[in-house]
Amino acid sequence: MSAERYRPIRGSVSTLTYHFVWCPKYRRKVLTGAVAARLHVLIHERAAALSLEIVALDVMPDHVHLFVQAPPTLAPQPIANQLKGATARVLRDAFPHLRSRLPSLWSRSYYVGSAGAVSADTIQRYLEQQKAS
């Protein structure tokens, strides 16, 4: 699914995209086979519930990359917490070996970076041109 350039939501138009990366505890290579397949499904389900549009998703054996377009009402931290919490609960119930090998499925930390259709330089030039007008 590709993200639209602009996302209209009640009274606002936004283009907020975030790149998340998170890892299993101790960066264990447990995201393979049926676990990886189930994780894909769970992330898609939770993203839909949060009104996120998945631009790209890649599940590697020891980490997850997720690139999403988000509404302006949802900050990155709750997105990460919701995705990690919901997926950990279901995966640990469905795959008992994840409970025996790890005290918790996900590491407490994660990476998030923002991306946009317009660069910081473009915005700065636009603002400078507005001052000159």
C-alpha positions, 0 to 999 in steps of 0.5 A, a space after each residue: 500500500 503506498 501512502 498518499 501525498 496528503 492525508 486529510 483528517 477533520 480540519 487538517 491536512 498532513 504528511 506525517 511519516 515515521 520509520 520505526 525499528 525495534 528488536 527482540 530482547 537481546 536481539 535474538 533471532 526469533 522473528 522467523 518462519 511462522 512467528 514472522 508471518 504472524 507478526 506481519 498480520 498482527 502489525 497490519 491489524 494493529 496499524 489499521 486499528 490505529 489509522 496508520 497506513 503502512 508504506 513498508 514493513 520488513 520483518 528481519 530475524 532480529 528486528 522489524 522495520 516499519 514505515 508508516 503514515 500517521 494521523 497528526 493526532 497520534 505521536 510516535 511513542 504511543 504508536 511504538 508502544 501499541 504495536 510492540 505491546 499488542 504483538 508481544 502479547 499475542 505472539 508469546 501466547 501463540 508461540 510458547 518458545 518465545 516465553 521460555 527464551 525471553 523474559 519479554 519479547 521486545 527490547 524496551 528501546 526503539 528507533 523512530 525517524 520522521 520523513 516528509 515530502 519536503 526537506 528542511 532546506 525547502 521549508 527554510 527557503 520558502 520562509 525566507 522568500 516570504 519575509 522578502 515579499 
